[in-house]
Amino acid sequence: MDFQLTTDQIELQQAARVFAAGEMTAVARELEEDNKPLPREWVKRYAEMGFLGVNIAVELGGLGLGNLEALIILEEFAKISPAVAFPIFESSVGPIRAVEHFASKDLVRRIVPEVCNGEMIVAVAMSEPDAGSALTDLKTRAEIQGDKIIVNGHKRWCSGGGHSDAYAVYVRMSDTLGAKGIGAVLVEKGTPGLSFGENEQLMGFRGVPSADIYFDNVEVPLENLIVAADGGFQKLMEAFDLERCGNATMCLAIAQAAFEDALAYVQERHQFGKRLVDFQAVQLKLAEMAMQVESSRLLIYRAAQNSADGLPSILDSSLAKCFANEMVRDVTGTALQVMGAYGYSREFPQEQRMRDGWGWGIAGGAIDIQKINITSALVGRRFSQRG
């Protein structure tokens, strides 16, 4: 057991840090102000730099590294903002990994390399107006008719909605109730019958487009089936465990950046004739923030390392996500308070971090759902929340 990054990992981390801090800070500010997604020329630049598909096999256009390396890179970009990090998130821990692991070889070869080279962004479409935490209540249907799949329904809260090139759509494929009737289909933008609502105006996540998606007799080829029903939902959740690690890493990055700014600020700011850092109350806050951030990092790294280049366990990923979701809210709140009006001002990034940090505890499975997942894994059985 080694808690140190390797020389190669440190070099990878440093390369990502230099690029993100040097190239993306001004871009991130524009995305926050305009609430527009990262321009495609930047996504292609990421691909040229080797920042996309880090943990995807070389033969599919990735770097062939592990999940830990992917999360290390993701953290450095997410320290600048989730918006500039989102294409990395989608290419390394997003729904493209479900395609890679479970779809047909033809679909994998057609889609995955396009994501790695920056030509395609794939988002996941899971939630619906009446199906969020209770995901097995989803109503969007997919019917196989010969060599085609017909999709009808309505998705909501899709990060990347309206902007992405394709969507891994969770669908009900039979009348079987619950998880057994659920599978997933890849639907590409521009397919007749596919339409989008207005870009959502959210509290945070500005620069990460989110919109309702409507499916009106959308017809896709049978080869676009990612996983079929009757066991498919379990596979989708296995892939989603990796996305939870990405969610946790977004939280870690936001908290780390908030802590670093607060730490620098209290060593420069003077009140009552001395620096803020010389007050014991401030020292306690700094120590608490540092403990929370480093604890989160260890949980994320453990989940990633235990999974190598595969998929993490639901216990490891839920522990990492749940802790990080709560941690980032505490750390960003404390950091903002320590910096006072400078933290609260929109001229500085601290208030944005607090808004963005709260969102990750809602996205990808709410905090309380993660706690139920943790207990389920500990006792070895699922708990019904119905009745």
Secondary structure, DSSP 8 states (H G I E B T S, - for coil): ---S--HHHHHHHHHHHHHHHHHSHHHHHHHHHHT----HHHHHHHHHHT-SSTTS-GGGTS----HHHHHHHHHHHHTT-HHHHHHHHHHHTSTHHHHHHHS-HHHHHHHHHHHHTTS--EEEE--BTTBSSSGGG---EEEEETTEEEEEEEEEEEETTTTSSEEEEEEE-SS--GGGGEEEEEEETT-TTEEE------SS-TTS-EEEEEEEEEEEEGGGEEE-SSSHHHHHHHHHHHHHHHHHHHHHHHHHHHHHHHHHHHHH-EETTEEGGGSHHHHHHHHHHHHHHHHHHHHHHHHHHHHTTS---HHHHHHHHHHHHHHHHHHHHHHHHHHTHHHHSTTSTHHHHHHHHHHHTTTTS-HHHHHHHHHHHHHTS------
